[in-house]
Amino acid sequence: MERRREELEKKRQKLAELRRARAIRSDALLAIQQQESTSSGSGGSIARREIDDLVTSLVGERPSTPTLTIDGSSDAGSERGANTGSVVMSPPPYSSSSQGLQHGLPLGNRLIPEFTSVEAVIFDIPSKERVVYNKEVQTVEGSFEPQGPTEQELREKIKEELAKEEQLRLEILEAERLEAEAAIPQEAPELTDEERKTILQSTEFVEFMDHSSKILERAMSEKYDFMKDYTLGLDDATEDLNGNRVRLVCSFHDDKWSKNRSVTDVGWSSKHPELIVSSYNKNPLAVNEPDGIVCVWNIHLADRPEFVFHSQSDVLTVRFSDFHPNLIIGGTYSGQILLWDTRAKSLPVLKTHLSVGGHTHPVYALDMVGTQNAHNLISVSTDGTMCSWQLDMLAQPQETLPLDYPAHPITDEVAVTTLGFPDGETNAFWVGTEEGSGHFGPITGLHFHPLFGPMDFSDLYLTCSVDWTVKLWRKRTNPKPATPDNAVVHPLYSFETADDYVYDVKWSPTHPAIFGTVEGSGKFDVWNLNLDTEVPVMSAVVGAGKALNKLSWSKDGRYAAIGSSDGHVYVYDIGDMATPKAEDWNILQRTVNEMILSQAHGNNLGGDY
């Protein structure tokens, strides 16, 4: 329809141009005709006056037509000039009666006609010279003046343009008629049940409906007021004495995919800040569904996921690729590492083999190190190995490193549950294990302080455990080989306010002193070391109070994505707490120095472990 309107508009413009051109040529033709009329009219008048004056001077005031008498003499016969001739008609020889001649009547049996004389005056007047310019006639300046189109050429051109205008006008009328008919709603033909079923089951229709409905749902989900203050939400918001608030933004759950499953991991996209990825274990009540599920959620599409990916085993950890926003990586309970692509279908595009060359036990942690042009995927498993992979070559790891701990009093084997790389570090990494070194139970989370701001705190890291505690550690500048004598390392501080297992801990990516924790009681805590080291500055009971398994901060540090054991993913907004002040780095430095000093004097604020 739009293209038809554009073509109609072009035809109308072309018709207007033809009419303008024809008007110009008509004006030119009219000018030629007026010029010729003016030239012939004035010249003829002058010539006529000259002739009249000449005749008057020759014949005087008498009339130019002679009168004949009965006897055939003329009144002007004797007074004509040399250039004047006269013709006298005499009675015919057969006329014998002067009376019959006088009245022009028949005499006897013969008709006597009445004759008159006619006089003709002949003048020799030269014709007027007509001057015509052509290409061979030079102008005064010495150049050649081109000859314009003739009257005949203009007439022919105007006729051609009139024909074109008429043709174009008819085309425009036809196009307008078709456009009017198209604007009239026409009744669609009724489809048979078989035709309707074929259309509904076609791949093209299903993909179209899925894509289009997602777009509509995103648009319909925008129900907010542009003048609304997002720190003043009404739903599940809590506030501290300083006016800081934690507010629930949205939650994600799909009965088809999330029901009867637990969220095992969550993560944000570094490329698209509105996208969240979450992984799930098996649904024991749905034996025909995939054991593992990965969902990609959009904060503008709350009712269903953008993408759903399948796995033959429970997916225990998941993340977006740091350097390829379309790729999603997951570690499974079977030990396989899977790679999905949002441009492909639900099945993985690449996966590792279950062999001695890779992992054969559950993979609980993944990380990426390196740069855009040179990076590797690092995976650890409860089988006690670390593997380094290239994403386009998952058939075989680039490197395999067995992990053991000779100083452990019970076993040398290391069943890794979590992994951490300091920012900028590619050769050394830290792991948390099921043996719970540093804690009284398995380590469930480990996170190094991000490197940002005017001061470097990347040597600090947090751990959490099923022993209901969170501990702050400082990595050794020159670590020594572990021996039974130096195996015990003391934390800088221990946070012991949890009511249940602490399943995850994460530093804020924007505020140097803030970190968050989630625990089995369903509580989400926000800590600010610059304000208080004894209790969190904010706490919120998430959802129905089910156990919270994982936590991930958005890139701007304002939103926290939380995975629950009932299959829900919650997004909380901490408001202006995410924005640091200039003095926050100095305050944190003083706080850490006090912790280090207390540890050196044997008065560890969190106890001796």
Residue, then its C-alpha position, 0 to 999 in steps of 0.5 A: m500500500e505504501r509503495r502504491r501511494e509513492e508511485l501515485e505521488k510520483k505520477r502526480q508530480k510528473l503530470a504537474e511537470l508536463r503541464r508546466a512544460r506545456a504552459i511554457r511552450s504555449d506561451a512561446l507559441l502565443a508570443i510568436q503569433q502575437q509578434e507576427s500579427t503585430s508586424s503584419g498589421s502595422g506594415g499593412s496599414i502603412a502601405r494602405r495609407e501610402i496607396d490611398d494618398l497616391v491615388t488621391s494625388l493622381v485622381g483628385e477628389r472624384p470617385s474612382t469608379p467612372t459613370l457611363t452615359i447613354d451615348g457611351s461617353s465617360d465623365a472622366g475619360s478626358e482627365r485620366g493620366a498616363n497611367t489611367g486607361s478607360v474602356v467605352m462600351s458603344p451600342p452594338p451595331y444591331s441596335s437601331s432605336s435610340q428609345g429601346l437602347q435608352h430603356g434597355l428593353p427588347l426591340g422587336n424579337r431581340l433583347i438590347p442589353e444595357f452596357t456599363s464601363v469598368e476602369a482598372v488602375i494598375f500600380d507597380i508596388p515592390s513587396k516588403e522584404r522579410v528578414v529571417y535569422n539563422k545560424e549563419v547570421q552573426t550578431v553584433e558581438g561576433s557570435f552566432e545566435p541560435q534559431g529558436p523553435t518554429e511555430q510548427e515545431l512548438r505545435e507538434k511538441i504541445k500535441e505530444e505533451l497533451a497526449k502524454e498528459e492524457q495518458l498519465r492522467l488516465e494512469i493516475l485515475e486508475a491508481e486512485r481507483l485501486e487505492a480506494e478499492a484497497a482501502i475498503p475492507q474485504e471479507a477474508p475467505e473462510l478457511t477449512d479446518e484442515e487449512r487452519k490446522t496446517i497454518l497453525q502447525s507450520t514452522e513459519f507461523v509458530e516462529f512469527m507468533d512467538h517473535s511478535s508476541k514477545i515484542l507486544e508483551r515487552a511494550m505492554s509491560e511498560k506500565y511505569d510513570f516517567m515521573k516516578d521515583y524508583t526509590l519510592g516503590l510500594d511493593d515489598a520495599t524496606e527502608d533503613l534509618n538513612g532513607n536507603r530502600v530495597r525494592l522488588v522490581c519484578s520476578f520471573h517464573d514460567d509454569k511450563w519450565s520453572k515449576n518444580r525446579s530450583v534455580t541453580d545460578v543467575g547472571w547478567s548480560s554484559k552487552h544487554p543490561e535488561l537480560i538475565v540468564s538462569s539455570y535449573n535442575k530437573n523437575p522430578l514430576a516431569v520425566n518427559e521434560p529435559d533434565g536441565i533448563v536454561c532460561v534467558w529473561n528480559i525485565h521488559l517481558a515478565d510473563r515468559p522467557e525470551f529463550v529456553f535452552h535444554s540439557q540432558s543433565d541438571v545445569l548447575t552453573v551458567r553465564f553469558s560469554d564476556f566477549h560473545p553476547n550471543l553465547i551462553i555457557g553452562g556446566t552440568y551435573s554430568g560433567q559436560i560443558l555446554l554452549w548455546d547460541t541465542r541465534a540457534k535452537s534450544l539444543p546446545v551448538l557445542k559440548t564437551h565429551l564425557s571422557v577422562g580428558g574433561h570433567t566426569h563429575p559435577v561442574y559447579a563453577l565457570d569463569m572467563v579470563g583474558t581479553q577479546n582476542a585471547h581468552n579462555l574458559i576455566s572450569v572446575s569440578t568436584d572431580g578435583t580438576m581444573c580445565s582450560w577451554q577455547l569456546d570453539m574447540l570444546a572437544q578437548p581442553q587446552e589444559t588440565l590441572p589436577l587439584d590436591y591439598p596435601a596439608h588437609p588432615i583428612t584427604d588430599e582430594v579437592a572437591v571444588t564447589t566455587l572458583g575465583f580469579p582476582d581482576g587482572e590475574t590469569n595465572a593464579f586462582w582460588v577455589g572453595t571446596e566441599e571440605g570447607s577449608g576456612h569454614f566449618g562446612p562446605i564453601t558455597g560462594l567465593h568472590f574477589h573485590p572488583l578492581f575499580g575506583p581510585m584505590d585497589f582492593s582486589d586483594l580482598y575476597l569474601t567466602c560464604s558457607v553452610d556454617w551460617t557465616v560470611k568471611l572476609w579474607r586478604k590474599r597473601t602477597n607472596p603465598k608460601p607452599a601449604t604445610p601443616d604448620n602454615a595451613v591455617v589462614h585466619p580471615l580479616y573478619s567474620f560476619e555471623t548474623a545469618d539465620d541459615y546456610v549462606y548460599d552466595v555472596k557478591w561484592s557490588p561492582t560499583h560501591p567499594a564497601i557494599f556486598g550482598t548475601v542470600e541464605g536458606s531462610g529466604k533473606f537477602d542482606v545488603w552490607n556496607l562496611n563503611l556504615d556497619t560491620e556488625v549487621p547489614v544495612m538492609s535486609a529483605v525477605v524475598g518471595a515466599g521465604k524459600a531458600l535463596n541459592k544465587l545472587s548476581w549484581s547488574k553492571d551498574g550495581r543497582y539491581a540484584a538478581i536472586g535465584s530461589s529454590d522454588g524456581h523464581v528469579y527476583v530482581y531487587d533495586i537498592g536505589d542510591m546505595a549503589t552510587p558511592k561518594a568520593e570519600d568511600w574509598n578512604i573510609l574503606q581503607r581505614t576499616v580494612n587497616e583496622m581489621i589488619l591491625s587487629q589480626a596482627h595483634g591476635n584480636n581478630l574481630g571475627g575469631d580465629y579459624 
